[in-house]
Amino acid sequence: MVDDDESRTGTRADGGGGGADARSGDRTGGGADGGTPGHGHGRDPGRARHREHAPEPDRDQPGRWDDGLIARRAAERSAAVADALPGADDIQEPDTLPPLGGSYGGPLRARLDALHELVGLSRTRVESEALAEAGRVLDEAAARQRLSSRHTVIAIAGATGSGKSTLFNALAGVPVSETGLRRPTTSAPIALSWSEGAAGLLDRLAVPSRLRRRPLAGGAADAGLQGLVLIDLPDHDSAVTAHRDQVDRVLGLVDGVIWVVDPEKYADAALHERYLRPLAGHAEVTFVVLNQIDRLGTEAADLVLDDLRRLLDEDGVALGEHGEPGATVLAVSALTGDGVPELREMVAGFVQERTAPERRLAADVDAAAARLRPAYLAEGRSGLDERAREAFSDRLAAAVGAQAAGEAAERVWRRGAIRACGTPWLRLYRWYERIREHGSTDPHLATPVEDELTARQRVEQAVRVVADEASRGLPTPWAQAVREAAARGAEGLPEALDELTVTIGDAAARPPRPAWWPAAVLAQAVMTLLQIFGALWLVGQIVGVVEPGLLPPVLVMLGGIIGGPLVEWACEGAVKGPARRYGQEAERRLREAAAACGRARVLDPVAAELMRYREVREQYATVVGTRPAARIVGGGRGGAGRLGATRTGVRGR
């Protein structure tokens, strides 16, 4: 049954054009031949002369569309009206019209470029679902820019029985769209264009050629509608799913929308939750028309209109009241014509501003930016400061044992100096102690060697801590990217640190010898020789080889015995400073090498991710931007001043 209705509807829509042509021809012809006004406008000799010289439209010209008699007579009447209007020559000058393809400039151009950069920088970081809407906005912006900027496409949408087709015909001045009690009445979008050059826009909307119409010339009232493309949509609450899909598709492509509501369904949840609330950011290109006010009294109409404003405010739709930008709300009766002239005037002003495509696109960018907000806005300060970097270097230094290596180098330096400058008797004693403790003279047993040069767990902990520090406060996608970059760098970090320690070598293995060591060794050897010489002297006296004299050999021996420890003590005091500096230098070299390795493998990739986040954050700030407040003409049931009045009589739903 639905398919049969649709076929009949399509046939009537097809044939309706011809019927409109015939009816229009009769009415117009009567006005011309009989000298009586036709369709509200009279005939004069000047207009007749102009019609005689009016060029016939070129039907073979590509991109031009001819709808028969209506189109030809509309062109003739438009030309006649143009001659009658003051300043019409300036309006019709081709040089003063904007180019066929639009161009976005100013803040919108910068926002679109930033959104393009944002999508490119985020493809591998942010989920594709979150970027799909931004990509769609960019595609639609490019598609709209290639099409006519002389035209403004406005869709008329509404629920079943709201009278949107009747309002469509009232704006057109002729019965273009079928009206009736059968539901759904409109089964496909019907287009009404007041000027040429809109074929590309209608192709984009997928409006078939058989459903494209041209209005009758309406005199001076139609001059302001030049450039308007009006689309009558199927019911958004139609029982046919294909109709609702068409509504959703077209609403995503038009430059503006006129929502038609009636006193019975103006508070319908389907309208507010499915369309008005999600499209609240598009208030500047939205008209909300309360139709069928002829069914209400004046007081009741005011109450319903105020309640409609309240519902729109709850939906987040900004209202164009008190000179502020926002949606235009007014009451009309398409059947009686009450309020229709005011609506035509506001639509004409909206069209002639020629900013609707940019406003619509700016609202789309706002919506895309709002959906991307969780992926780009951090809760606090993010990144790595010097404290976090130093803490990471300290953990790596502890993992490779830099401090222990420095202390070992210092001890080896001091031990070597004391051993080289110490007395032979003390060295013999220490050698004996080592043999007794270890039972062997193997030098490798003096210092146990660990199996691993670095502690893997300490390295992993250091990487984990610095990754958490860097990702703190970042949005989830970028925090995950930072952690993944740190984890990739940590995969071979323990092995790299092991190789690093081997490459640098053990500073305690072969400590350098200072220049004063030979002098100290020579002084210690002299002290030892004095002891030996004094002892031999005493022995010689005892055996009678040398003349007796106890004091000289005793003094020589005492000089050697006391001088040896004094030399050792002096060397031990002199070696403290150089040994400490040697240990600190060994610790510094190992610490810097470990820090450089950690920086190259972990900190640099993490810093690159943070830099990328800062770039996308800057681009996102440009995308969000600030749009200048646009002037929106508002009106109410009684005229343009009604919408700016203070809302009174608000009642509950």
C-alpha positions as CSV (number, residue, x, y, z in Angstrom):
1,M,0.0,0.0,0.0
2,V,2.9,2.3,0.8
3,D,4.6,1.6,-2.5
4,D,1.4,2.3,-4.4
5,D,1.0,5.6,-2.6
6,E,4.5,6.6,-3.3
7,S,4.2,5.8,-7.0
8,R,1.0,7.8,-7.2
9,T,2.6,10.7,-5.3
10,G,5.6,10.7,-7.6
11,T,3.3,10.7,-10.6
12,R,1.3,13.6,-9.3
13,A,4.4,15.5,-8.5
14,D,5.6,14.9,-12.0
15,G,2.4,15.9,-13.5
16,G,1.8,18.6,-11.0
17,G,4.5,20.6,-12.7
18,G,2.6,20.5,-16.0
19,G,-0.6,21.3,-14.2
20,A,1.0,24.2,-12.5
21,D,2.3,25.4,-15.9
22,A,-1.2,25.2,-17.4
23,R,-2.9,26.9,-14.5
24,S,-0.1,29.5,-14.3
25,G,-0.3,30.1,-18.0
26,D,-4.0,30.7,-17.9
27,R,-3.8,33.1,-15.0
28,T,-0.8,34.9,-16.4
29,G,-2.1,35.0,-19.8
30,G,-5.4,36.4,-18.6
31,G,-3.6,39.2,-16.9
32,A,-1.6,40.0,-20.0
33,D,-4.3,39.8,-22.6
34,G,-7.1,41.3,-20.7
35,G,-5.1,44.0,-19.0
36,T,-6.1,42.7,-15.5
37,P,-3.6,41.8,-12.9
38,G,-2.3,38.2,-13.0
39,H,-1.1,36.6,-9.8
40,G,-1.1,40.0,-8.0
41,H,0.8,42.0,-10.6
42,G,-0.4,44.1,-13.6
43,R,0.8,44.5,-17.1
44,D,2.3,47.6,-18.6
45,P,3.6,48.5,-22.1
46,G,7.2,48.8,-20.9
47,R,7.1,45.3,-19.5
48,A,5.6,44.0,-22.8
49,R,8.3,45.7,-24.8
50,H,10.9,44.1,-22.6
51,R,9.3,40.7,-23.0
52,E,9.4,41.0,-26.8
53,H,13.2,41.6,-26.6
54,A,13.8,39.1,-23.8
55,P,16.2,36.4,-25.0
56,E,15.0,32.8,-24.9
57,P,16.9,30.6,-22.4
58,D,19.5,28.4,-23.9
59,R,18.2,24.9,-23.2
60,D,21.3,23.2,-24.5
61,Q,23.7,25.1,-22.3
62,P,25.2,22.6,-19.8
63,G,24.4,23.3,-16.1
64,R,21.2,25.2,-17.0
65,W,17.8,23.7,-16.3
66,D,14.5,24.7,-17.9
67,D,11.1,23.8,-16.4
68,G,9.1,24.8,-19.4
69,L,6.6,27.6,-19.4
70,I,7.0,28.5,-15.7
71,A,10.7,28.9,-16.0
72,R,10.5,31.0,-19.2
73,R,7.8,33.3,-17.8
74,A,9.6,33.5,-14.5
75,A,12.7,34.7,-16.3
76,E,10.7,37.2,-18.3
77,R,8.9,38.6,-15.2
78,S,12.2,38.7,-13.2
79,A,13.8,40.7,-16.0
80,A,10.8,43.1,-16.1
81,V,10.9,43.5,-12.3
82,A,14.7,44.2,-12.5
83,D,14.1,47.0,-14.9
84,A,11.4,48.5,-12.7
85,L,13.4,48.3,-9.4
86,P,15.7,51.2,-8.6
87,G,19.3,50.2,-8.7
88,A,18.4,47.0,-10.5
89,D,21.1,47.5,-13.1
90,D,23.7,47.3,-10.3
91,I,22.2,44.1,-9.0
92,Q,22.1,42.4,-12.3
93,E,25.7,43.3,-13.2
94,P,27.6,40.0,-13.5
95,D,30.8,41.5,-12.1
96,T,29.1,42.3,-8.8
97,L,27.9,38.8,-8.2
98,P,30.1,36.4,-6.1
99,P,32.0,33.7,-8.1
100,L,30.3,30.4,-8.8
101,G,32.5,28.6,-6.4
102,G,32.7,30.0,-2.9
103,S,35.9,30.7,-1.0
104,Y,36.2,30.5,2.8
105,G,38.2,33.3,4.3
106,G,39.2,34.7,7.6
107,P,38.7,32.7,10.8
108,L,36.7,29.9,9.0
109,R,39.6,29.2,6.6
110,A,42.1,29.1,9.5
111,R,39.8,26.7,11.4
112,L,39.4,24.4,8.5
113,D,43.1,24.3,7.9
114,A,43.7,23.6,11.6
115,L,41.1,20.8,11.5
116,H,42.8,19.3,8.5
117,E,46.2,19.4,10.3
118,L,44.5,18.0,13.4
119,V,43.1,15.0,11.6
120,G,46.5,14.3,10.0
121,L,48.4,14.5,13.2
122,S,45.9,12.3,15.1
123,R,45.2,9.4,12.7
124,T,47.6,7.1,14.6
125,R,46.8,8.4,18.0
126,V,43.0,8.9,18.2
127,E,40.4,6.3,17.4
128,S,39.1,6.6,13.8
129,E,35.5,6.9,15.1
130,A,36.3,10.1,16.8
131,L,37.9,11.6,13.7
132,A,35.1,10.4,11.3
133,E,32.9,13.4,12.0
134,A,35.8,15.8,11.5
135,G,36.7,14.1,8.2
136,R,33.1,14.4,7.1
137,V,33.0,18.1,7.9
138,L,36.2,18.7,5.8
139,D,34.7,16.7,2.9
140,E,31.5,18.7,3.0
141,A,33.4,21.9,3.2
142,A,35.4,21.1,0.1
143,A,32.2,20.0,-1.7
144,R,30.3,23.1,-0.8
145,Q,33.2,25.4,-1.7
146,R,33.2,24.0,-5.3
147,L,29.5,24.8,-5.7
148,S,27.6,28.0,-6.1
149,S,28.1,30.7,-3.5
150,R,25.3,32.7,-5.0
151,H,22.7,30.4,-3.6
152,T,21.5,29.6,-0.1
153,V,19.8,26.2,0.3
154,I,17.1,26.1,3.0
155,A,15.2,23.0,3.8
156,I,11.6,23.1,5.2
157,A,11.3,20.2,7.7
158,G,8.5,19.1,10.0
159,A,6.3,16.4,11.3
160,T,3.3,14.8,9.7
161,G,0.4,17.2,9.4
162,S,2.4,20.2,10.5
163,G,1.6,22.0,7.3
164,K,5.2,22.4,5.9
165,S,4.1,21.7,2.3
166,T,1.4,24.3,2.6
167,L,4.0,26.8,3.9
168,F,6.3,25.8,1.1
169,N,3.6,26.6,-1.4
170,A,2.8,29.9,0.4
171,L,6.5,31.0,0.1
172,A,6.5,29.9,-3.5
173,G,3.3,31.7,-4.4
174,V,2.1,28.7,-6.4
175,P,1.0,25.1,-5.4
176,V,4.3,23.4,-6.1
177,S,4.3,20.8,-3.3
178,E,1.3,18.4,-3.0
179,T,-0.8,18.8,0.1
180,G,-3.6,16.6,1.4
181,L,-4.9,14.5,4.2
182,R,-3.1,11.3,3.0
183,R,0.0,10.6,5.0
184,P,2.8,10.7,4.1
185,T,2.1,13.3,1.4
186,T,5.6,14.3,0.5
187,S,7.7,11.2,-0.4
188,A,10.8,12.9,-1.9
189,P,12.5,16.2,-1.6
190,I,11.1,18.9,-3.9
191,A,13.3,21.8,-4.8
192,L,12.2,25.4,-5.6
193,S,14.9,27.7,-7.0
194,W,14.5,31.4,-7.5
195,S,17.5,31.7,-9.9
196,E,19.7,29.8,-12.2
197,G,22.9,28.0,-11.4
198,A,21.7,25.8,-8.6
199,A,22.0,22.5,-10.5
200,G,25.2,21.4,-8.7
201,L,23.7,22.0,-5.3
202,L,20.6,20.1,-6.2
203,D,22.7,17.2,-7.6
204,R,24.5,17.2,-4.3
205,L,21.2,16.9,-2.5
206,A,20.1,14.1,-4.9
207,V,17.0,16.0,-5.9
208,P,15.7,14.4,-9.1
209,S,15.2,16.7,-12.1
210,R,11.5,16.0,-12.2
211,L,11.1,17.5,-8.7
212,R,12.9,20.7,-9.4
213,R,10.7,23.8,-9.8
214,R,10.8,27.5,-10.4
215,P,8.3,29.9,-8.8
216,L,6.2,32.5,-10.6
217,A,7.8,35.9,-10.7
218,G,6.4,37.7,-7.7
219,G,7.4,41.3,-8.5
220,A,9.5,43.3,-6.0
221,A,8.8,40.7,-3.3
222,D,10.8,38.1,-5.1
223,A,13.9,40.3,-5.7
224,G,15.2,39.6,-2.2
225,L,14.7,35.8,-2.7
226,Q,17.1,35.7,-5.6
227,G,19.6,33.0,-4.8
228,L,17.2,31.0,-2.6
229,V,16.9,27.3,-3.1
230,L,14.0,26.0,-1.0
231,I,13.7,22.2,-0.3
232,D,10.4,20.6,0.9
233,L,11.4,17.5,2.9
234,P,9.4,14.4,3.7
235,D,8.0,14.1,7.2
236,H,10.8,13.4,9.8
237,D,8.4,11.2,11.7
238,S,7.2,9.3,8.6
239,A,6.3,5.7,9.0
240,V,8.5,5.0,5.9
241,T,12.1,4.5,7.0
242,A,13.4,5.8,3.6
243,H,11.7,9.1,4.2
244,R,13.4,9.6,7.5
245,D,16.7,8.7,6.0
246,Q,16.2,11.3,3.3
247,V,15.5,13.9,5.9
248,D,18.6,13.1,7.9
249,R,20.8,13.1,4.7
250,V,19.5,16.4,3.4
251,L,19.7,18.2,6.8
252,G,23.4,17.4,6.9
253,L,23.9,19.2,3.6
254,V,21.7,22.3,3.5
255,D,22.7,25.8,4.5
256,G,19.7,26.5,6.7
257,V,16.5,24.8,7.9
258,I,13.0,26.0,8.7
259,W,11.4,23.7,11.3
260,V,7.6,23.8,11.0
261,V,5.7,22.8,14.1
262,D,2.0,22.9,14.9
263,P,0.2,23.5,18.2
264,E,-0.3,19.8,18.8
265,K,3.2,18.4,18.1
266,Y,5.5,21.4,18.9
267,A,6.6,19.5,22.1
268,D,7.1,16.2,20.4
269,A,10.0,14.3,22.0
270,A,11.1,12.9,18.6
271,L,11.6,16.4,17.2
272,H,13.5,17.7,20.2
273,E,15.6,14.7,21.1
274,R,16.4,13.6,17.5
275,Y,16.9,17.0,15.8
276,L,16.7,20.2,17.8
277,R,18.9,19.2,20.7
278,P,21.7,17.6,18.7
279,L,21.6,20.6,16.2
280,A,21.5,23.2,19.0
281,G,24.8,24.6,17.8
282,H,23.3,25.4,14.4
283,A,20.9,28.0,15.9
284,E,22.1,30.8,13.7
285,V,20.9,29.0,10.6
286,T,17.7,27.7,12.1
287,F,14.1,29.1,11.8
288,V,11.4,27.6,14.0
289,V,7.9,28.4,12.7
290,L,4.8,27.7,14.7
291,N,2.2,27.0,12.0
292,Q,-1.6,26.8,12.1
293,I,-2.1,29.7,14.6
294,D,-5.4,30.3,12.9
295,R,-6.6,27.4,15.0
296,L,-5.7,29.3,18.2
297,G,-6.8,32.5,19.7
298,T,-4.4,35.3,20.2
299,E,-3.8,34.6,23.8
300,A,-3.4,30.9,23.3
301,A,-1.0,31.4,20.4
302,D,1.2,33.6,22.6
303,L,1.2,31.0,25.3
304,V,2.1,28.2,22.9
305,L,4.8,30.4,21.3
306,D,6.3,31.2,24.7
307,D,6.3,27.6,25.7
308,L,8.0,26.7,22.4
309,R,10.7,29.2,23.2
310,R,11.1,27.6,26.7
311,L,11.5,24.1,25.2
312,L,14.1,25.4,22.7
313,D,16.0,27.0,25.6
314,E,16.0,23.7,27.4
315,D,17.3,22.0,24.3
316,G,20.2,24.4,24.3
317,V,19.1,26.2,21.2
318,A,20.1,29.9,21.4
319,L,17.2,32.2,20.6
320,G,17.7,35.3,18.5
321,E,16.2,37.7,21.1
322,H,17.3,41.1,22.1
323,G,19.6,41.4,19.2
324,E,21.6,38.3,20.1
325,P,22.5,35.7,17.5
326,G,20.4,32.6,17.5
327,A,17.4,30.8,16.1
328,T,14.5,32.8,14.7
329,V,11.1,31.8,16.2
330,L,7.8,33.1,14.9
331,A,4.2,32.2,14.4
332,V,2.4,32.0,11.1
333,S,-0.6,30.5,9.4
334,A,0.3,29.2,6.0
335,L,-3.3,28.6,5.2
336,T,-4.5,32.2,5.9
337,G,-1.2,33.9,5.1
338,D,-0.8,35.4,8.6
339,G,2.9,36.0,9.3
340,V,4.0,34.6,5.9
341,P,5.2,38.0,4.6
342,E,7.3,38.5,7.7
343,L,8.8,35.0,7.2
344,R,9.6,35.9,3.6
345,E,11.2,39.1,4.6
346,M,13.4,37.3,7.2
347,V,14.3,34.6,4.7
348,A,15.2,37.2,2.1
349,G,17.5,39.0,4.5
350,F,19.0,35.7,5.5
351,V,19.7,34.8,1.8
352,Q,21.0,38.2,0.8
353,E,23.6,38.2,3.5
354,R,25.2,35.2,1.7
355,T,26.8,34.0,4.9
356,A,24.6,31.0,5.6
357,P,27.0,28.4,4.1
358,E,29.8,29.7,6.2
359,R,27.6,29.9,9.3
360,R,26.4,26.3,8.8
361,L,30.0,25.1,8.2
362,A,31.3,27.0,11.3
363,A,28.6,25.3,13.3
364,D,29.6,21.9,11.9
365,V,33.2,22.6,12.9
366,D,32.0,23.5,16.4
367,A,30.2,20.2,16.6
368,A,33.2,18.3,15.4
369,A,35.4,20.1,17.9
370,A,33.0,19.3,20.7
371,R,33.2,15.6,19.9
372,L,37.0,15.7,19.8
373,R,37.3,17.7,23.0
374,P,38.0,14.6,25.3
375,A,40.9,13.6,23.0
376,Y,42.8,16.9,23.1
377,L,42.1,18.7,26.4
378,A,44.2,17.8,29.4
379,E,43.0,18.2,33.0
380,G,46.2,19.9,34.1
381,R,49.8,20.7,33.3
382,S,51.3,17.9,31.3
383,G,54.8,17.0,30.2
384,L,58.2,16.3,31.8
385,D,60.0,18.9,33.9
386,E,63.6,18.9,34.9
387,R,62.9,17.3,38.2
388,A,61.3,14.3,36.5
389,R,64.2,14.0,34.1
390,E,66.8,14.2,36.8
391,A,64.8,11.6,38.8
392,F,64.9,9.2,35.8
393,S,68.6,9.7,35.4
394,D,69.2,9.0,39.1
395,R,67.2,5.8,38.9
396,L,69.2,4.6,35.9
397,A,72.4,5.6,37.6
398,A,71.4,3.5,40.6
399,A,70.5,0.6,38.3
400,V,74.0,0.6,36.8
401,G,75.6,1.1,40.2
402,A,77.2,4.5,39.3
403,Q,77.6,5.5,43.0
404,A,79.0,2.1,44.0
405,A,81.4,2.2,41.1
406,G,82.6,5.7,42.1
407,E,83.1,4.6,45.7
408,A,85.0,1.5,44.6
409,A,87.2,3.6,42.4
410,E,87.9,5.9,45.3
411,R,88.8,3.0,47.6
412,V,91.1,1.5,44.9
413,W,92.9,4.8,44.5
414,R,93.5,5.2,48.2
415,R,94.4,1.5,48.6
416,G,96.9,1.7,45.7
417,A,98.5,4.8,47.1
418,I,98.8,3.4,50.6
419,R,100.1,0.1,49.2
420,A,102.7,1.8,47.0
421,C,103.8,4.2,49.7
422,G,103.5,1.9,52.7
423,T,106.3,0.1,54.6
424,P,107.3,-3.3,53.3
425,W,106.5,-4.8,56.7
426,L,102.9,-3.5,56.5
427,R,102.5,-4.9,53.0
428,L,103.7,-8.3,54.2
429,Y,101.2,-8.2,57.0
430,R,98.3,-7.4,54.6
431,W,99.4,-10.1,52.2
432,Y,99.3,-12.6,55.1
433,E,95.8,-11.5,56.1
434,R,94.5,-12.0,52.5
435,I,96.0,-15.5,52.4
436,R,94.4,-16.4,55.7
437,E,91.0,-15.0,54.8
438,H,90.7,-16.5,51.3
439,G,93.1,-19.3,51.4
440,S,94.5,-18.3,48.0
441,T,96.3,-15.4,46.3
442,D,93.9,-15.3,43.4
443,P,93.1,-11.6,42.8
444,H,89.7,-12.4,41.2
445,L,88.5,-13.7,44.6
446,A,89.3,-10.4,46.3
447,T,86.1,-8.7,44.9
448,P,83.1,-10.9,44.1
449,V,81.6,-10.2,40.7
450,E,77.9,-9.9,40.2
451,D,76.1,-11.9,37.5
452,E,74.4,-8.9,36.0
453,L,75.9,-5.4,35.7
454,T,72.4,-3.7,35.8
455,A,69.3,-4.5,37.8
456,R,66.5,-5.1,35.3
457,Q,63.8,-4.5,37.8
458,R,65.2,-1.1,38.7
459,V,65.4,-0.1,35.0
460,E,61.8,-1.2,34.4
461,Q,60.6,0.7,37.5
462,A,62.5,3.8,36.3
463,V,60.8,3.7,32.9
464,R,57.4,3.0,34.4
465,V,57.7,6.0,36.8
466,V,58.8,8.4,34.1
467,A,56.0,7.2,31.7
468,D,53.4,7.8,34.4
469,E,54.9,11.2,35.2
470,A,54.8,12.2,31.5
471,S,51.3,10.9,30.8
472,R,49.7,12.4,34.0
473,G,46.9,14.7,33.0
474,L,47.0,13.9,29.3
475,P,43.8,12.8,27.4
476,T,43.5,9.0,27.2
477,P,44.8,8.6,23.6
478,W,47.9,10.7,24.1
479,A,48.6,9.2,27.6
480,Q,48.5,5.7,26.0
481,A,50.8,6.9,23.2
482,V,53.3,8.2,25.7
483,R,53.3,4.9,27.7
484,E,53.7,2.9,24.5
485,A,56.7,5.1,23.4
486,A,58.3,4.6,26.8
487,A,57.7,0.8,26.7
488,R,59.2,0.5,23.2
489,G,62.3,2.3,24.4
490,A,62.6,0.1,27.5
491,E,62.7,-3.1,25.6
492,G,66.4,-3.1,25.1
493,L,67.5,-0.6,27.7
494,P,68.9,-3.1,30.3
495,E,71.0,-4.8,27.7
496,A,72.2,-1.4,26.4
497,L,73.2,-0.3,29.9
498,D,75.1,-3.6,30.4
499,E,77.0,-3.0,27.2
500,L,77.6,0.6,28.3
501,T,79.3,-0.4,31.5
502,V,81.5,-2.9,29.7
503,T,82.5,-0.2,27.1
504,I,83.4,2.4,29.7
505,G,85.3,-0.2,31.8
506,D,85.9,-0.6,35.5
507,A,87.4,2.6,36.8
508,A,88.8,0.7,39.8
509,A,90.7,-1.9,37.6
510,R,93.7,0.3,36.7
511,P,93.7,3.6,38.6
512,P,96.2,6.2,37.3
513,R,99.4,6.9,39.2
514,P,100.0,10.5,40.2
515,A,103.4,12.1,39.5
516,W,104.4,12.3,43.2
517,W,104.1,8.5,43.7
518,P,107.7,7.7,42.6
519,A,109.1,10.2,45.1
520,A,107.0,8.8,47.9
521,V,108.1,5.2,46.9
522,L,111.7,6.4,46.9
523,A,111.3,8.0,50.3
524,Q,109.8,4.8,51.7
525,A,112.7,2.8,50.1
526,V,115.2,5.1,51.8
527,M,113.5,4.6,55.1
528,T,113.6,0.9,54.7
529,L,117.3,1.0,53.7
530,L,118.0,3.1,56.8
531,Q,116.4,0.4,59.0
532,I,118.3,-2.4,57.3
533,F,121.6,-0.4,57.4
534,G,121.2,0.4,61.1
535,A,120.4,-3.3,61.9
536,L,123.5,-4.5,60.0
537,W,125.6,-1.9,61.7
538,L,124.5,-3.2,65.1
539,V,125.1,-6.8,64.0
540,G,128.6,-5.8,62.9
541,Q,129.3,-4.3,66.2
542,I,128.1,-7.4,68.0
543,V,130.3,-9.7,65.9
544,G,133.2,-7.3,66.2
545,V,133.4,-6.4,62.6
546,V,132.6,-2.8,63.2
547,E,133.9,-0.5,66.0
548,P,131.5,-0.4,68.9
549,G,129.2,2.6,69.1
550,L,125.6,1.9,70.0
551,L,124.1,5.3,69.5
552,P,124.8,5.9,65.8
553,P,123.2,2.7,64.5
554,V,120.3,3.0,66.8
555,L,119.6,6.5,65.6
556,V,119.8,5.3,62.0
557,M,117.3,2.5,62.7
558,L,114.9,4.7,64.6
559,G,115.0,7.2,61.7
560,G,114.0,4.5,59.3
561,I,111.4,3.0,61.6
562,I,109.7,6.3,62.4
563,G,110.2,7.8,58.9
564,G,108.5,4.9,57.1
565,P,105.1,5.3,58.9
566,L,105.4,9.1,58.6
567,V,105.8,8.8,54.8
568,E,102.9,6.4,54.7
569,W,100.8,8.7,56.8
570,A,101.7,11.7,54.7
571,C,100.8,9.8,51.5
572,E,97.5,8.7,52.9
573,G,96.6,12.3,53.8
574,A,97.7,13.5,50.4
575,V,95.7,10.9,48.5
576,K,92.3,11.7,50.0
577,G,91.4,14.6,47.8
578,P,92.6,13.0,44.5
579,A,91.0,9.7,45.4
580,R,87.7,11.4,46.1
581,R,87.8,13.4,42.8
582,Y,88.8,10.2,40.9
583,G,85.7,8.4,42.4
584,Q,83.4,11.3,41.6
585,E,84.7,11.4,38.0
586,A,84.1,7.7,37.6
587,E,80.6,8.0,39.0
588,R,79.9,11.0,36.7
589,R,81.0,9.3,33.6
590,L,78.9,6.3,34.3
591,R,75.9,8.4,35.3
592,E,76.1,10.6,32.2
593,A,76.5,7.5,30.0
594,A,73.4,5.9,31.5
595,A,71.5,9.1,31.3
596,A,72.4,9.5,27.6
597,C,71.3,6.0,26.9
598,G,68.0,6.5,28.7
599,R,67.4,9.8,27.1
600,A,68.0,8.4,23.6
601,R,65.8,5.3,24.1
602,V,63.0,6.6,26.5
603,L,63.0,10.4,27.1
604,D,63.4,11.5,23.4
605,P,60.5,9.3,22.2
606,V,58.3,10.5,25.1
607,A,59.3,14.1,24.4
608,A,58.4,13.6,20.7
609,E,54.9,12.4,21.7
610,L,54.5,15.3,24.0
611,M,55.6,17.7,21.3
612,R,53.0,16.1,18.9
613,Y,50.4,16.6,21.6
614,R,51.3,20.2,22.0
615,E,51.0,20.7,18.3
616,V,47.6,19.1,18.1
617,R,46.6,21.1,21.2
618,E,47.5,24.3,19.4
619,Q,45.6,23.2,16.2
620,Y,42.6,22.2,18.3
621,A,42.6,25.7,19.9
622,T,42.5,27.2,16.5
623,V,39.7,24.8,15.5
624,V,37.6,25.8,18.5
625,G,38.3,29.5,17.8
626,T,35.7,32.2,18.4
627,R,33.1,33.1,15.8
628,P,31.9,36.8,15.6
629,A,28.2,37.3,16.5
630,A,26.1,37.4,13.4
631,R,23.1,39.6,13.1
632,I,19.9,37.5,13.0
633,V,16.6,39.1,12.0
634,G,13.9,37.9,14.4
635,G,10.1,38.2,14.4
636,G,7.0,37.0,16.0
637,R,3.4,36.5,15.3
638,G,2.7,40.2,14.9
639,G,5.9,41.2,13.1
640,A,9.6,41.7,13.5
641,G,9.4,43.2,17.0
642,R,7.6,40.2,18.6
643,L,10.7,38.0,19.0
644,G,12.6,40.7,20.8
645,A,9.9,41.1,23.4
646,T,10.3,39.8,26.9
647,R,8.9,36.3,27.2
648,T,5.8,36.2,29.4
649,G,3.1,33.7,30.1
650,V,5.5,30.7,30.2
651,R,3.7,27.6,31.2
652,G,4.7,24.0,31.8
653,R,4.5,21.4,29.2
